[in-house]
Each structure stands twice: as C-alpha cells, then as structure tokens.
Amino acid sequence: MEHSAPPNLLKLALLLTCLAVIVSGIRPYDFGTWLLEALPVILVIPILIMTYRKFPLTPLLYLGIFLHALVLLLGAKYSYARVPLGFEIADWLSLERNPYDKIGHFFQGLVPAIAAREILIRHHSVVGNVMRSFIIICIVLAISATYELIEWGAALALGQGAVEFLGTQGDPWDTQSDMFCALLGVITALLLFSNMHQRQINAITIQKNNQH
C-alpha cells in the first residue's frame, strides 16, 4: 500500500525548490517577467508548509507540484520564448517556434487536475467518477482561462513590456493553444494517474483513521 510522502523526501524537495527559486532569480533575462512567473511558486511554498500537518497531500501531488515548480522557474529564468530546452525540442520536432510555454500550460492542466481531484475526493464534495471528472475539467479550464485573462491584463497595463511575459512569439492562436495544452494535461491526469492517485488517497485516509 502506498502511504503519504516521507518527511525527509518532502524536506529535500522543499530545499531543492527554494534553491531553484534563488538560482532562477540570479540575473534572469527580465526581472519583471521572472517575478510574474515565479510568484506562484513563491506563494505556494508557505501554503504547503502551513497545511502539511492538517492536510498532507499524496506523494503524487507533491511530486507534481515540485515538477511544475521547476518548469515555471526555468521559464521565469529565461522567459518562456528563450528557454534553451525549448529550442532543442523545436529542432527535434522541426518546429518554427520555441514550444516550452506549451509544456508549462500542459503542467497547468496536469497538476491542478490532481489537486482538484484530491480535494474533491477527500472532502466528499462530488459523488460519482463521471461528474467528478467533469467538474475537474471545468476547474482546470477555469484556471487556464483566468491565467489568460491575467496575461491580457498585463498586456494592457505594461504595453510592450509584457511581451516577454506573454511569450506569444507572434502566434495569433496562442491563447487557444495554451488552453488546449491545459486540457491535454487534465485528460492525461485523469486517464493515467487516477488509479495510482486513488490508492494514495485511500492510504492517507486509513492512516488518519488509525490515528483517531
């Protein structure tokens, strides 16, 4: 049976994430872009620490958050349109633009889907797998749409200064493709990780019941 994440591994992941924040913030391509992109990670770290004892998450979700943080911080360091890994992927796939931002939006669907699923199940908010999956997809697309609205607001507020944050690279369909990547992320989460996730949720539930 899979249990909650070992505390030592969580401490290591926390340490690595904090180091990644520091490294990404050293001479980033554009400090304003770095701040906007790294802010979600900076905000989530204390939230996870404060809620650990009362509401520990599954190992799968902690791993997803850690990987998503690394994706965000790498994009923040270089700006998404200039991430070296993205150029390598573009060469491999013969793409005309750096696709790294699509990886970010895929994770924007994958990890929030696992988080939403965990919260809905553990709080008994929605009954039935079909309805729960529908609600999770709606939540993820709402998050994706909200992020696109934030990008729009940044574009209006900052003008040309928002180019690096937007990372559209001249693509008129960038918003739609970003949301599609998020949709692919949530579908991947539901199809590939639901069984593993359910086992880990069950293990945490049993542990909490045994403690009482």
DOSE-562700 format. One record per residue (C-alpha): residue in three letters; x, y, z. Coordinates in Angstrom, 3 decimals. Layout:
+------+----------+----------+----------+
! type !       xx !       yy !       zz !
+------+----------+----------+----------+
!  ALA !        X !        Y !        Z !
...
+------+----------+----------+----------+
//
This chain:
+------+----------+----------+----------+
! type !       xx !       yy !       zz !
+------+----------+----------+----------+
!  MET !    0.000 !    0.000 !    0.000 !
!  GLU !    1.292 !    3.498 !   -0.882 !
!  HIS !    1.440 !    5.884 !    2.067 !
!  SER !    1.947 !    9.599 !    2.440 !
!  ALA !    5.196 !   11.117 !    1.232 !
!  PRO !    8.206 !   10.530 !    3.557 !
!  PRO !    9.019 !   13.716 !    5.502 !
!  ASN !   12.702 !   13.583 !    4.546 !
!  LEU !   11.861 !   13.485 !    0.846 !
!  LEU !    9.487 !   16.412 !    1.294 !
!  LYS !   12.196 !   18.382 !    3.082 !
!  LEU !   14.606 !   17.613 !    0.245 !
!  ALA !   12.039 !   18.669 !   -2.361 !
!  LEU !   11.390 !   21.883 !   -0.395 !
!  LEU !   15.109 !   22.622 !   -0.208 !
!  LEU !   15.599 !   21.968 !   -3.920 !
!  THR !   12.613 !   24.159 !   -4.780 !
!  CYS !   13.927 !   27.039 !   -2.668 !
!  LEU !   17.351 !   26.680 !   -4.298 !
!  ALA !   15.690 !   26.659 !   -7.720 !
!  VAL !   13.886 !   29.903 !   -6.859 !
!  ILE !   17.191 !   31.507 !   -5.861 !
!  VAL !   19.094 !   30.263 !   -8.926 !
!  SER !   16.325 !   31.294 !  -11.305 !
!  GLY !   16.328 !   34.774 !   -9.775 !
!  ILE !   20.046 !   35.334 !  -10.360 !
!  ARG !   20.352 !   37.612 !  -13.382 !
!  PRO !   17.157 !   36.463 !  -15.121 !
!  TYR !   16.528 !   37.595 !  -18.696 !
!  ASP !   13.891 !   40.066 !  -17.493 !
!  PHE !   13.287 !   40.647 !  -13.783 !
!  GLY !    9.661 !   41.701 !  -14.213 !
!  THR !    8.922 !   38.531 !  -16.167 !
!  TRP !   10.774 !   36.463 !  -13.574 !
!  LEU !    8.707 !   37.945 !  -10.767 !
!  LEU !    5.404 !   37.299 !  -12.542 !
!  GLU !    6.331 !   33.729 !  -13.481 !
!  ALA !    7.995 !   32.755 !  -10.191 !
!  LEU !    5.358 !   34.327 !   -7.936 !
!  PRO !    3.032 !   31.260 !   -7.934 !
!  VAL !    5.896 !   29.088 !   -6.671 !
!  ILE !    6.892 !   31.627 !   -4.037 !
!  LEU !    3.288 !   31.815 !   -2.798 !
!  VAL !    2.644 !   28.058 !   -2.806 !
!  ILE !    5.718 !   27.123 !   -0.735 !
!  PRO !    4.491 !   28.668 !    2.575 !
!  ILE !    0.945 !   27.397 !    1.935 !
!  LEU !    2.205 !   23.814 !    1.628 !
!  ILE !    4.292 !   24.200 !    4.773 !
!  MET !    1.398 !   25.615 !    6.822 !
!  THR !   -1.109 !   22.969 !    5.688 !
!  TYR !    1.209 !   19.944 !    5.899 !
!  ARG !    0.159 !   18.694 !    9.330 !
!  LYS !   -3.562 !   19.338 !    8.938 !
!  PHE !   -3.928 !   18.304 !    5.312 !
!  PRO !   -0.899 !   16.355 !    3.998 !
!  LEU !   -1.085 !   15.685 !    0.290 !
!  THR !   -0.442 !   12.486 !   -1.620 !
!  PRO !    3.090 !   11.747 !   -2.889 !
!  LEU !    1.803 !   12.023 !   -6.469 !
!  LEU !    0.528 !   15.554 !   -5.901 !
!  TYR !    3.678 !   16.661 !   -4.084 !
!  LEU !    5.765 !   15.300 !   -6.966 !
!  GLY !    3.556 !   17.091 !   -9.493 !
!  ILE !    3.854 !   20.388 !   -7.624 !
!  PHE !    7.644 !   20.003 !   -7.449 !
!  LEU !    7.994 !   19.297 !  -11.185 !
!  HIS !    5.566 !   22.098 !  -12.066 !
!  ALA !    7.605 !   24.492 !   -9.926 !
!  LEU !   10.773 !   23.573 !  -11.827 !
!  VAL !    9.014 !   24.132 !  -15.159 !
!  LEU !    7.796 !   27.551 !  -14.018 !
!  LEU !   11.147 !   28.623 !  -12.610 !
!  LEU !   13.046 !   27.608 !  -15.737 !
!  GLY !   10.602 !   29.611 !  -17.822 !
!  ALA !   10.965 !   32.529 !  -15.416 !
!  LYS !   14.755 !   32.432 !  -15.673 !
!  TYR !   14.996 !   32.718 !  -19.449 !
!  SER !   11.444 !   33.811 !  -20.366 !
!  TYR !    9.423 !   31.057 !  -21.996 !
!  ALA !   10.274 !   32.021 !  -25.571 !
!  ARG !   14.015 !   31.742 !  -24.843 !
!  VAL !   14.360 !   28.573 !  -22.748 !
!  PRO !   17.254 !   26.548 !  -24.274 !
!  LEU !   15.389 !   23.243 !  -23.792 !
!  GLY !   12.563 !   24.637 !  -25.891 !
!  PHE !   14.930 !   25.386 !  -28.773 !
!  GLU !   16.253 !   21.822 !  -28.600 !
!  ILE !   12.715 !   20.442 !  -28.724 !
!  ALA !   11.945 !   22.725 !  -31.648 !
!  ASP !   14.967 !   21.328 !  -33.506 !
!  TRP !   13.993 !   17.733 !  -32.741 !
!  LEU !   10.420 !   18.240 !  -33.926 !
!  SER !   11.212 !   20.726 !  -36.724 !
!  LEU !    9.020 !   23.404 !  -35.149 !
!  GLU !    9.081 !   27.062 !  -36.129 !
!  ARG !    8.794 !   28.400 !  -32.565 !
!  ASN !   10.038 !   27.581 !  -29.089 !
!  PRO !    7.357 !   25.270 !  -27.603 !
!  TYR !    8.480 !   25.442 !  -23.964 !
!  ASP !    5.463 !   27.516 !  -22.926 !
!  LYS !    3.226 !   24.655 !  -24.069 !
!  ILE !    4.985 !   22.391 !  -21.571 !
!  GLY !    4.137 !   24.938 !  -18.892 !
!  HIS !    0.479 !   25.012 !  -19.897 !
!  PHE !    0.358 !   21.209 !  -20.038 !
!  PHE !    1.507 !   21.136 !  -16.419 !
!  GLN !   -1.008 !   23.898 !  -15.706 !
!  GLY !   -3.641 !   21.310 !  -16.578 !
!  LEU !   -1.965 !   18.189 !  -15.162 !
!  VAL !   -1.096 !   19.309 !  -11.636 !
!  PRO !   -4.234 !   21.365 !  -10.820 !
!  ALA !   -6.279 !   18.383 !  -12.039 !
!  ILE !   -4.618 !   16.108 !   -9.487 !
!  ALA !   -5.004 !   18.790 !   -6.804 !
!  ALA !   -8.690 !   19.347 !   -7.599 !
!  ARG !   -9.330 !   15.592 !   -7.657 !
!  GLU !   -7.674 !   15.160 !   -4.280 !
!  ILE !   -9.623 !   17.975 !   -2.644 !
!  LEU !  -12.964 !   16.869 !   -4.087 !
!  ILE !  -12.475 !   13.247 !   -3.009 !
!  ARG !  -11.072 !   13.871 !    0.452 !
!  HIS !  -13.777 !   16.432 !    1.258 !
!  HIS !  -16.501 !   14.224 !   -0.297 !
!  SER !  -17.590 !   17.205 !   -2.392 !
!  VAL !  -18.722 !   15.345 !   -5.521 !
!  VAL !  -20.167 !   11.839 !   -5.802 !
!  GLY !  -19.519 !    9.765 !   -8.908 !
!  ASN !  -16.432 !    9.494 !  -11.106 !
!  VAL !  -18.081 !   10.911 !  -14.238 !
!  MET !  -19.404 !   14.042 !  -12.528 !
!  ARG !  -16.143 !   14.461 !  -10.619 !
!  SER !  -14.117 !   14.254 !  -13.840 !
!  PHE !  -16.404 !   16.813 !  -15.470 !
!  ILE !  -16.001 !   19.203 !  -12.532 !
!  ILE !  -12.211 !   18.745 !  -12.569 !
!  ILE !  -12.045 !   19.566 !  -16.287 !
!  CYS !  -14.159 !   22.670 !  -15.673 !
!  ILE !  -11.914 !   23.760 !  -12.786 !
!  VAL !   -8.741 !   23.333 !  -14.830 !
!  LEU !  -10.139 !   25.202 !  -17.833 !
!  ALA !  -11.317 !   27.971 !  -15.494 !
!  ILE !   -7.787 !   28.246 !  -14.071 !
!  SER !   -6.344 !   28.301 !  -17.585 !
!  ALA !   -8.812 !   30.968 !  -18.720 !
!  THR !   -8.073 !   33.057 !  -15.615 !
!  TYR !   -4.358 !   32.905 !  -16.369 !
!  GLU !   -5.017 !   34.069 !  -19.929 !
!  LEU !   -7.041 !   36.983 !  -18.520 !
!  ILE !   -4.103 !   37.837 !  -16.259 !
!  GLU !   -1.841 !   37.845 !  -19.313 !
!  TRP !   -4.319 !   40.134 !  -21.097 !
!  GLY !   -4.372 !   42.459 !  -18.101 !
!  ALA !   -0.569 !   42.502 !  -18.029 !
!  ALA !   -0.513 !   43.353 !  -21.720 !
!  LEU !   -2.872 !   46.295 !  -21.147 !
!  ALA !   -1.006 !   47.528 !  -18.075 !
!  LEU !    2.565 !   47.082 !  -19.285 !
!  GLY !    2.203 !   47.547 !  -23.009 !
!  GLN !    5.342 !   46.448 !  -24.850 !
!  GLY !    6.888 !   45.453 !  -21.531 !
!  ALA !    4.542 !   42.467 !  -21.336 !
!  VAL !    5.927 !   40.804 !  -24.477 !
!  GLU !    8.282 !   38.514 !  -22.557 !
!  PHE !    5.560 !   37.541 !  -20.084 !
!  LEU !    3.059 !   36.752 !  -22.832 !
!  GLY !    5.513 !   34.716 !  -24.893 !
!  THR !    3.144 !   34.502 !  -27.872 !
!  GLN !    6.020 !   34.613 !  -30.391 !
!  GLY !    3.685 !   36.110 !  -32.966 !
!  ASP !    1.146 !   33.274 !  -32.771 !
!  PRO !   -2.412 !   34.702 !  -33.113 !
!  TRP !   -3.834 !   31.450 !  -31.676 !
!  ASP !   -1.505 !   31.306 !  -28.674 !
!  THR !   -4.312 !   31.710 !  -26.118 !
!  GLN !   -6.373 !   28.906 !  -27.629 !
!  SER !   -3.395 !   26.540 !  -27.939 !
!  ASP !   -2.387 !   27.303 !  -24.331 !
!  MET !   -5.825 !   26.261 !  -23.097 !
!  PHE !   -5.768 !   23.192 !  -25.325 !
!  CYS !   -2.461 !   22.128 !  -23.745 !
!  ALA !   -4.030 !   22.566 !  -20.310 !
!  LEU !   -6.944 !   20.391 !  -21.474 !
!  LEU !   -4.476 !   17.723 !  -22.605 !
!  GLY !   -2.886 !   17.936 !  -19.160 !
!  VAL !   -6.121 !   17.331 !  -17.259 !
!  ILE !   -7.101 !   14.467 !  -19.589 !
!  THR !   -3.664 !   12.887 !  -19.059 !
!  ALA !   -4.025 !   13.213 !  -15.299 !
!  LEU !   -7.479 !   11.595 !  -15.257 !
!  LEU !   -6.628 !    8.768 !  -17.644 !
!  LEU !   -3.142 !    7.810 !  -16.492 !
!  PHE !   -2.920 !    8.704 !  -12.808 !
!  SER !   -6.401 !    8.277 !  -11.310 !
!  ASN !   -5.833 !    4.704 !  -10.092 !
!  MET !   -2.461 !    5.466 !   -8.510 !
!  HIS !   -3.867 !    8.644 !   -7.026 !
!  GLN !   -6.851 !    6.818 !   -5.553 !
!  ARG !   -4.600 !    4.256 !   -3.847 !
!  GLN !   -2.576 !    7.031 !   -2.259 !
!  ILE !   -5.710 !    8.870 !   -1.112 !
!  ASN !   -7.031 !    5.638 !    0.415 !
!  ALA !   -3.718 !    5.115 !    2.227 !
!  ILE !   -3.789 !    8.612 !    3.716 !
!  THR !   -7.419 !    8.127 !    4.775 !
!  ILE !   -6.562 !    4.862 !    6.534 !
!  GLN !   -3.600 !    6.466 !    8.278 !
!  LYS !   -5.724 !    9.360 !    9.552 !
!  ASN !   -8.464 !    6.966 !   10.742 !
!  ASN !   -5.890 !    4.869 !   12.602 !
!  GLN !   -4.551 !    7.976 !   14.333 !
!  HIS !   -8.013 !    8.691 !   15.684 !
+------+----------+----------+----------+
//
